[in-house]
Amino acid sequence: MDKFLVAVPPSADEGPKAPQPPPRRWHRWSRIAVELDGRVDARFRHRESRRLLDSLAEIRTFEHKYYTHGEERCPTYVNRMINASTFAGCYHPAREGVSAMEFDKKGVYLASVTISGCLTVHDFETLYCSLYGPSCSLPDDSSNYVLHISNSMPLCAVRWNPGNQDEIVCSSSQTDKVLLFDIGYVSSAPTEVLQKGKTKFHGLCSESRKGLTDLAFTPDDKSRLFASGLDGAVYMWDRRLSKTHCVELTALPESQFTSVKLNMDNRTVFGATRNGTIHVWDTRGGRASAAFQSHNEVQPLSSVKISTLLGKIASLKEQSNIVSSEILSIDFNPSCSYQLAFHLDDGWSGVLNVNTFSVSHLHCPPPAWLEGVGSVLHKRKATWLSTSSIYAVGSSSSNGMYALDFHPDTSSACHVDYNEETKGSEENQPAENKFIPLSERALSCAAHPLSHNIICGTEFSSLLMVSQKYETVRDPE
């Protein structure tokens, strides 16, 4: 404020005054600067994410106790009771668990699928408002969900159609069909079914490798849909043309794809495999000559192996024996278009810079055997928070979730070039990774697009809400 003050000129009867010392320069508060400038820069968000991570905690559990027809329990609840009644050594993780979740664009509805074959759509406001009521405020009836459908096959992926927010698509690793449901219709049958046609590896793959593991829509076209297959290809459907796929993004026949994502340009497709490789295609044709390729087959533009990139990090190679591991999920940072996060089967998470094809961030938690936990058969899926470059993923060795600082700068605690000796004052210290204890082991995570609430799907098919802690203030009188 001192720079806006104007000194009063001395009167005529006063003599010259002694020179005044220069005005004191006050420290500019970062919060006030943001309010005055009206602009929130990346550095300010990075500093404030420390407070966000410290405030996150599990605040409510929603169990999957639903009926299908009348008094008949759904398959997910039945499998939960079967697993609970068996001995610890006879536990079968393939029977239950929330395999995938996703919010719609506005965060109004949350769709989730289970390994037992249940598709459930929840109203997020109903779930959030129940935090302030008693634990029994949500009985075992339809008040806890908008839609609940049971299928005869396990489901592993669910997506909202960005062009039609009433439409949901699901896929299963045991079938080559894509199921489309409309939440406006009260029906257990899908409104449309897409399936693979004759493929390049049609006669080479067994029945167990004809499933579809992940789905992706193009944001600018509600008719184009991609699905990653276990038979070595990523398939694209154009629903305006046919109910069978029209384009096949091919790789080696031994490649089994686990996840698929589209870049911000909606033309570049990224697919992750079980052997730890990420393949990249350009749907406009790639680098291969158009004269020597099929009209419905696209060759990969580039391929990178994560273990090879990790071996180029000298500090990591000195401390650990790097082996190839399955990529469970990949996802682009919504606030940084060139950051592609990946999560590996051994519990490691990192960021692939798609501009330089190098690993810029990495988080290596203790292995499961160090915690006294054996091999885990579940497939974990992570999520980005919408604006803070925080990556949330369930722990592979304990009941908890990691909130990782993947800020696109060397000040990030997970950056491969981060140097702890260069830490500055407490105000300039970066956000650090946060481990959030949970009551159950998390398999999949979904972040609300407009707030910092996170929903975790667990191995027991429950939903855990992770949000900022709240306290009830009572009137002392």
C-alpha positions as CSV (number, residue, x, y, z in Angstrom):
1,M,0.0,0.0,0.0
2,D,3.0,2.4,0.5
3,K,3.4,2.9,-3.2
4,F,-0.1,4.4,-3.4
5,L,0.6,7.1,-0.7
6,V,1.5,10.6,-1.7
7,A,3.6,12.7,0.7
8,V,2.2,16.1,1.8
9,P,4.4,19.0,0.6
10,P,5.9,21.0,3.5
11,S,4.4,24.3,4.3
12,A,6.2,27.6,3.7
13,D,6.9,28.4,7.4
14,E,8.5,25.0,7.9
15,G,12.1,24.6,7.2
16,P,13.6,21.7,5.2
17,K,13.2,18.4,7.0
18,A,15.7,15.7,7.4
19,P,15.6,13.0,4.7
20,Q,13.2,10.3,5.7
21,P,14.3,6.6,5.6
22,P,13.0,4.6,2.7
23,P,9.6,2.9,3.3
24,R,9.6,-0.5,4.7
25,R,9.0,-3.3,2.1
26,W,6.3,-5.6,3.5
27,H,6.2,-9.2,2.6
28,R,3.6,-9.9,-0.1
29,W,1.2,-12.5,1.1
30,S,0.6,-15.2,-1.5
31,R,-3.1,-15.6,-0.7
32,I,-3.7,-11.9,-1.0
33,A,-1.8,-11.7,-4.2
34,V,-4.0,-14.4,-5.7
35,E,-7.2,-12.6,-4.7
36,L,-5.9,-9.3,-6.1
37,D,-4.5,-10.7,-9.4
38,G,-7.5,-13.0,-9.9
39,R,-5.1,-15.7,-11.3
40,V,-4.1,-19.0,-9.6
41,D,-0.8,-20.1,-11.0
42,A,0.7,-23.6,-10.9
43,R,3.2,-22.8,-8.1
44,F,0.5,-21.5,-5.8
45,R,-1.7,-24.6,-6.4
46,H,1.4,-26.8,-5.7
47,R,2.0,-25.1,-2.4
48,E,-1.6,-25.3,-1.3
49,S,-1.9,-29.0,-2.2
50,R,0.0,-29.7,1.0
51,R,-2.9,-28.5,3.0
52,L,-5.3,-30.5,0.8
53,L,-3.3,-33.7,1.3
54,D,-3.2,-33.2,5.1
55,S,-7.0,-32.8,5.2
56,L,-7.9,-36.0,3.4
57,A,-9.2,-39.0,5.3
58,E,-11.8,-41.7,5.0
59,I,-15.1,-40.4,6.3
60,R,-17.7,-43.0,5.2
61,T,-18.2,-46.6,4.0
62,F,-21.0,-47.7,1.8
63,E,-21.4,-51.5,1.5
64,H,-22.8,-53.3,-1.5
65,K,-26.0,-54.8,0.0
66,Y,-28.6,-54.7,-2.8
67,Y,-31.4,-56.8,-4.2
68,T,-32.0,-57.7,-7.8
69,H,-35.6,-58.9,-7.9
70,G,-37.8,-58.8,-4.8
71,E,-36.0,-60.5,-2.0
72,E,-33.2,-62.0,-4.1
73,R,-29.7,-60.7,-3.3
74,C,-27.4,-59.5,-6.1
75,P,-24.4,-61.7,-7.1
76,T,-21.9,-59.2,-5.5
77,Y,-23.5,-59.5,-2.1
78,V,-23.8,-63.3,-2.4
79,N,-20.1,-63.6,-3.2
80,R,-19.3,-61.3,-0.3
81,M,-21.1,-63.6,2.1
82,I,-19.4,-66.7,0.6
83,N,-16.0,-65.2,1.0
84,A,-16.8,-64.0,4.5
85,S,-17.9,-67.5,5.5
86,T,-14.8,-69.3,4.3
87,F,-11.5,-69.5,6.1
88,A,-8.8,-67.0,5.4
89,G,-6.8,-69.4,3.4
90,C,-9.7,-70.1,1.1
91,Y,-10.4,-66.5,0.1
92,H,-11.1,-66.0,-3.6
93,P,-10.4,-62.5,-4.7
94,A,-11.7,-63.2,-8.2
95,R,-15.3,-63.5,-6.9
96,E,-15.8,-59.9,-5.8
97,G,-14.4,-56.4,-5.7
98,V,-15.1,-53.0,-7.4
99,S,-13.1,-53.3,-10.6
100,A,-13.7,-49.8,-12.1
101,M,-15.5,-46.5,-11.4
102,E,-16.0,-43.2,-13.2
103,F,-17.9,-39.9,-12.5
104,D,-19.8,-38.2,-15.2
105,K,-18.6,-34.8,-16.5
106,K,-20.5,-32.7,-13.9
107,G,-20.0,-35.1,-11.0
108,V,-23.7,-35.7,-10.5
109,Y,-23.5,-39.5,-10.9
110,L,-20.9,-42.2,-10.1
111,A,-20.9,-45.4,-12.1
112,S,-19.1,-48.5,-10.8
113,V,-18.8,-52.1,-11.8
114,T,-17.8,-55.2,-9.8
115,I,-16.0,-58.4,-10.6
116,S,-19.3,-60.3,-9.8
117,G,-21.0,-58.5,-12.7
118,C,-23.0,-55.6,-11.1
119,L,-23.3,-52.2,-12.7
120,T,-24.4,-49.5,-10.2
121,V,-25.0,-45.8,-10.6
122,H,-25.1,-43.7,-7.5
123,D,-26.2,-40.1,-7.0
124,F,-23.1,-38.4,-5.5
125,E,-25.1,-35.8,-3.6
126,T,-27.1,-38.6,-1.8
127,L,-23.8,-40.2,-0.8
128,Y,-22.2,-37.0,0.4
129,C,-25.2,-35.7,2.3
130,S,-25.5,-39.0,4.2
131,L,-22.2,-38.2,5.9
132,Y,-24.1,-35.9,8.3
133,G,-26.7,-38.5,9.2
134,P,-26.5,-41.8,11.2
135,S,-24.9,-44.8,9.8
136,C,-28.2,-46.5,9.3
137,S,-29.6,-43.6,7.2
138,L,-29.1,-45.7,4.0
139,P,-31.1,-48.9,4.2
140,D,-30.7,-51.9,1.9
141,D,-33.1,-50.6,-0.7
142,S,-33.1,-48.4,-3.8
143,S,-32.5,-45.2,-1.9
144,N,-28.7,-45.7,-2.2
145,Y,-28.5,-46.0,-6.0
146,V,-30.1,-44.7,-9.2
147,L,-29.5,-47.9,-11.2
148,H,-28.4,-51.4,-10.3
149,I,-28.1,-54.1,-13.0
150,S,-26.6,-57.6,-12.6
151,N,-25.0,-59.4,-15.5
152,S,-23.9,-63.0,-15.9
153,M,-20.3,-62.0,-16.7
154,P,-17.6,-60.1,-14.6
155,L,-17.2,-56.5,-15.6
156,C,-13.8,-54.8,-15.7
157,A,-14.4,-51.3,-17.2
158,V,-17.1,-48.6,-17.2
159,R,-17.2,-45.3,-19.1
160,W,-19.7,-42.4,-19.5
161,N,-20.4,-41.3,-23.0
162,P,-19.2,-37.6,-23.0
163,G,-21.6,-36.8,-25.8
164,N,-24.6,-38.5,-24.1
165,Q,-24.4,-38.4,-20.3
166,D,-27.3,-40.8,-20.0
167,E,-25.3,-43.6,-21.6
168,I,-22.8,-45.9,-20.0
169,V,-20.6,-48.5,-21.6
170,C,-19.1,-51.6,-19.9
171,S,-16.8,-54.4,-21.0
172,S,-15.6,-57.7,-19.6
173,S,-12.3,-59.6,-19.9
174,Q,-14.2,-62.8,-20.6
175,T,-16.2,-61.6,-23.7
176,D,-15.5,-59.6,-26.9
177,K,-18.7,-57.5,-26.6
178,V,-19.3,-54.0,-25.4
179,L,-22.5,-53.4,-23.5
180,L,-24.3,-50.0,-23.6
181,F,-26.9,-49.0,-21.0
182,D,-29.2,-46.0,-20.9
183,I,-29.9,-44.8,-17.3
184,G,-33.2,-43.3,-18.6
185,Y,-34.5,-46.9,-19.2
186,V,-35.4,-49.1,-16.3
187,S,-34.2,-52.3,-17.9
188,S,-31.5,-54.9,-17.1
189,A,-30.9,-55.5,-20.8
190,P,-28.4,-53.3,-22.7
191,T,-29.8,-50.9,-25.2
192,E,-27.0,-51.7,-27.7
193,V,-24.3,-54.4,-28.0
194,L,-21.1,-53.9,-29.9
195,Q,-18.8,-56.8,-30.8
196,K,-15.6,-57.5,-32.6
197,G,-15.6,-58.6,-36.1
198,K,-13.0,-60.8,-37.9
199,T,-9.6,-59.7,-36.6
200,K,-6.0,-60.2,-37.7
201,F,-5.3,-62.7,-34.9
202,H,-8.7,-64.3,-35.1
203,G,-7.4,-67.9,-35.4
204,L,-4.3,-67.5,-33.2
205,C,-5.9,-66.5,-29.9
206,S,-7.8,-68.8,-27.5
207,E,-11.2,-68.0,-26.0
208,S,-9.6,-66.7,-22.8
209,R,-7.8,-63.9,-24.8
210,K,-10.8,-62.5,-26.7
211,G,-11.9,-60.2,-23.8
212,L,-11.9,-56.4,-23.7
213,T,-10.1,-54.8,-20.7
214,D,-10.7,-51.0,-21.0
215,L,-12.7,-48.5,-22.9
216,A,-12.2,-44.9,-24.1
217,F,-14.5,-42.4,-25.9
218,T,-13.4,-39.5,-28.1
219,P,-14.7,-36.3,-26.4
220,D,-15.6,-34.6,-29.7
221,D,-17.6,-37.6,-31.2
222,K,-20.0,-39.6,-29.2
223,S,-20.1,-42.3,-31.8
224,R,-16.4,-43.4,-31.8
225,L,-15.4,-45.8,-29.1
226,F,-12.1,-47.6,-28.4
227,A,-11.5,-50.8,-26.5
228,S,-8.3,-52.6,-25.5
229,G,-8.2,-56.3,-26.2
230,L,-6.3,-59.3,-24.7
231,D,-5.5,-60.6,-28.2
232,G,-2.9,-58.0,-29.2
233,A,-5.0,-55.1,-30.6
234,V,-7.0,-52.0,-29.7
235,Y,-10.4,-51.8,-31.6
236,M,-12.4,-48.8,-32.7
237,W,-16.1,-48.7,-33.4
238,D,-18.1,-46.1,-35.3
239,R,-21.6,-46.7,-34.2
240,R,-22.9,-44.7,-37.2
241,L,-21.5,-47.4,-39.6
242,S,-21.8,-50.7,-37.9
243,K,-22.0,-52.7,-34.6
244,T,-18.7,-54.4,-35.4
245,H,-15.4,-52.7,-35.2
246,C,-14.1,-50.7,-38.2
247,V,-10.5,-49.9,-37.3
248,E,-7.9,-52.2,-35.7
249,L,-4.8,-50.8,-34.0
250,T,-2.4,-53.7,-34.0
251,A,0.7,-54.7,-32.1
252,L,2.5,-58.0,-31.6
253,P,0.2,-61.0,-31.1
254,E,1.7,-61.7,-27.7
255,S,0.7,-58.2,-26.4
256,Q,-2.2,-58.3,-24.0
257,F,-3.6,-54.8,-23.6
258,T,-4.8,-53.7,-20.1
259,S,-5.6,-50.0,-20.6
260,V,-6.3,-47.5,-23.4
261,K,-6.3,-43.7,-23.4
262,L,-6.6,-40.9,-26.0
263,N,-4.4,-37.9,-26.0
264,M,-5.8,-34.3,-25.9
265,D,-5.8,-34.1,-29.7
266,N,-8.2,-37.1,-29.9
267,R,-6.1,-38.6,-32.6
268,T,-3.2,-40.3,-30.7
269,V,-4.1,-43.5,-28.9
270,F,-2.0,-45.0,-26.1
271,G,-2.3,-48.6,-25.1
272,A,-0.6,-50.4,-22.1
273,T,0.2,-54.1,-22.0
274,R,0.8,-56.8,-19.5
275,N,4.5,-57.1,-20.6
276,G,5.1,-53.5,-19.5
277,T,5.0,-51.8,-22.9
278,I,3.1,-48.7,-24.0
279,H,2.2,-48.5,-27.7
280,V,1.2,-45.3,-29.5
281,W,-0.9,-45.0,-32.7
282,D,-1.9,-42.1,-34.8
283,T,-5.4,-42.9,-36.2
284,R,-4.7,-40.7,-39.2
285,G,-2.2,-43.2,-40.5
286,G,1.0,-43.0,-38.6
287,R,4.4,-43.3,-40.2
288,A,3.7,-46.4,-42.4
289,S,3.0,-45.9,-46.1
290,A,-0.7,-45.9,-46.9
291,A,0.0,-48.0,-50.0
292,F,1.1,-51.0,-47.9
293,Q,-1.5,-51.0,-45.1
294,S,-5.0,-52.2,-44.8
295,H,-7.8,-49.6,-44.7
296,N,-8.9,-50.8,-41.3
297,E,-5.5,-51.7,-39.8
298,V,-3.2,-49.1,-38.2
299,Q,0.4,-50.0,-37.2
300,P,1.9,-48.5,-34.0
301,L,3.7,-45.2,-34.4
302,S,6.0,-45.8,-31.5
303,S,6.5,-48.3,-28.6
304,V,8.3,-47.8,-25.3
305,K,9.0,-50.3,-22.5
306,I,8.7,-48.9,-19.0
307,S,11.4,-51.1,-17.5
308,T,13.9,-49.8,-20.1
309,L,13.1,-46.2,-19.3
310,L,13.5,-46.9,-15.6
311,G,16.9,-48.4,-16.3
312,K,18.0,-45.0,-17.6
313,I,17.5,-43.4,-14.1
314,A,21.0,-43.9,-12.6
315,S,20.0,-43.3,-9.0
316,L,17.2,-45.9,-9.3
317,K,19.3,-48.5,-11.1
318,E,21.9,-48.3,-8.3
319,Q,19.4,-49.2,-5.6
320,S,17.0,-51.6,-7.2
321,N,16.9,-54.5,-9.6
322,I,14.5,-53.3,-12.3
323,V,12.4,-56.0,-13.9
324,S,9.5,-55.8,-16.4
325,S,6.1,-55.5,-14.7
326,E,2.5,-55.4,-15.9
327,I,1.0,-52.0,-16.5
328,L,-2.4,-52.0,-14.7
329,S,-3.6,-48.6,-15.8
330,I,-2.6,-45.4,-17.6
331,D,-4.3,-42.0,-17.4
332,F,-3.5,-38.5,-18.7
333,N,-3.2,-35.6,-16.2
334,P,-6.2,-33.3,-16.8
335,S,-4.2,-30.2,-15.8
336,C,-1.0,-31.1,-17.8
337,S,-1.6,-32.7,-21.3
338,Y,1.9,-34.3,-21.7
339,Q,1.9,-36.2,-18.4
340,L,0.7,-39.9,-18.8
341,A,0.7,-41.6,-15.4
342,F,1.1,-45.4,-15.2
343,H,0.6,-47.8,-12.3
344,L,2.5,-51.1,-12.3
345,D,1.7,-54.5,-10.8
346,D,4.5,-54.3,-8.3
347,G,3.0,-51.2,-6.8
348,W,5.2,-48.6,-8.5
349,S,3.6,-45.5,-10.0
350,G,5.1,-42.9,-12.3
351,V,4.7,-40.4,-15.1
352,L,5.7,-40.8,-18.7
353,N,6.4,-37.5,-20.5
354,V,4.9,-38.1,-23.9
355,N,6.9,-35.2,-25.5
356,T,10.3,-36.7,-24.6
357,F,9.2,-40.3,-23.9
358,S,11.1,-40.4,-20.6
359,V,10.0,-41.1,-17.1
360,S,9.9,-37.8,-15.2
361,H,8.2,-38.9,-11.9
362,L,8.4,-42.1,-9.9
363,H,7.0,-43.5,-6.6
364,C,8.4,-46.8,-5.3
365,P,6.5,-48.0,-2.2
366,P,7.8,-50.9,-0.1
367,P,7.1,-54.2,-1.8
368,A,4.3,-56.4,-0.6
369,W,6.6,-59.2,0.7
370,L,8.3,-56.7,3.0
371,E,4.9,-56.0,4.6
372,G,4.3,-59.7,5.0
373,V,1.7,-59.8,2.2
374,G,1.8,-62.4,-0.5
375,S,0.9,-61.9,-4.2
376,V,-2.2,-59.9,-4.8
377,L,-4.4,-61.0,-7.7
378,H,-6.5,-57.8,-7.9
379,K,-6.0,-55.2,-10.6
380,R,-5.7,-51.7,-9.3
381,K,-6.8,-48.6,-11.2
382,A,-5.7,-45.0,-10.2
383,T,-7.1,-41.5,-10.9
384,W,-5.9,-37.9,-11.1
385,L,-7.4,-35.1,-9.1
386,S,-8.9,-32.5,-11.4
387,T,-6.6,-29.5,-10.9
388,S,-3.8,-30.2,-8.4
389,S,-1.6,-32.8,-10.3
390,I,-2.2,-35.3,-7.4
391,Y,-2.4,-39.0,-8.4
392,A,-4.4,-41.3,-6.2
393,V,-3.9,-45.0,-6.2
394,G,-4.6,-47.9,-3.8
395,S,-1.8,-49.5,-1.9
396,S,-0.7,-53.0,-3.0
397,S,0.4,-54.1,0.4
398,S,-1.9,-52.6,3.0
399,N,-5.3,-51.0,3.5
400,G,-4.7,-47.5,2.3
401,M,-4.4,-45.1,-0.6
402,Y,-1.4,-43.1,-1.8
403,A,-1.9,-39.5,-2.8
404,L,1.2,-38.7,-4.9
405,D,2.6,-35.4,-5.8
406,F,3.2,-35.5,-9.6
407,H,3.5,-31.8,-10.1
408,P,5.2,-31.2,-13.5
409,D,8.3,-29.5,-12.1
410,T,11.5,-30.5,-10.4
411,S,10.0,-29.2,-7.1
412,S,7.8,-32.3,-7.0
413,A,8.7,-34.8,-4.3
414,C,8.4,-37.6,-6.9
415,H,10.5,-36.0,-9.7
416,V,13.5,-38.1,-10.7
417,D,15.7,-34.9,-10.6
418,Y,14.4,-33.8,-7.2
419,N,17.2,-32.9,-4.7
420,E,16.3,-32.8,-1.0
421,E,19.3,-30.6,-0.3
422,T,17.8,-27.7,-2.2
423,K,14.7,-27.4,0.0
424,G,14.0,-23.8,0.9
425,S,11.9,-22.3,3.6
426,E,8.8,-24.0,5.0
427,E,6.6,-21.9,2.7
428,N,8.3,-23.0,-0.5
429,Q,8.5,-26.7,0.4
430,P,6.6,-28.9,-2.1
431,A,3.7,-31.2,-1.3
432,E,4.9,-34.6,-0.1
433,N,3.3,-37.9,-0.7
434,K,0.5,-38.8,1.6
435,F,-0.5,-42.3,2.7
436,I,-4.2,-42.3,3.8
437,P,-5.2,-45.3,5.9
438,L,-8.5,-47.0,4.8
439,S,-10.7,-49.6,6.4
440,E,-10.4,-51.9,3.3
441,R,-8.0,-52.5,0.5
442,A,-8.7,-50.1,-2.5
443,L,-8.8,-51.6,-6.0
444,S,-10.1,-48.6,-8.0
445,C,-10.3,-44.8,-7.4
446,A,-12.4,-42.1,-8.9
447,A,-12.0,-38.3,-8.3
448,H,-14.9,-35.9,-8.4
449,P,-14.4,-33.5,-11.4
450,L,-15.4,-30.4,-9.5
451,S,-14.2,-31.0,-5.9
452,H,-11.5,-32.9,-4.1
453,N,-13.6,-35.8,-3.0
454,I,-12.3,-39.3,-3.9
455,I,-14.4,-42.5,-4.0
456,C,-12.4,-45.8,-3.6
457,G,-13.8,-49.2,-4.6
458,T,-12.6,-52.0,-2.4
459,E,-11.9,-55.7,-2.6
460,F,-15.0,-56.3,-0.6
461,S,-17.2,-54.4,-3.1
462,S,-17.7,-51.4,-0.8
463,L,-17.3,-47.7,-1.6
464,L,-15.2,-45.6,0.6
465,M,-15.5,-41.8,0.5
466,V,-12.2,-40.0,1.1
467,S,-12.7,-36.3,1.7
468,Q,-11.8,-33.4,3.9
469,K,-12.3,-34.1,7.6
470,Y,-15.2,-32.3,9.2
471,E,-16.2,-31.6,12.8
472,T,-19.6,-31.0,14.3
473,V,-19.7,-27.6,16.1
474,R,-22.2,-27.5,19.0
475,D,-23.6,-24.6,20.7
476,P,-22.1,-24.5,24.3
477,E,-25.3,-23.2,25.7
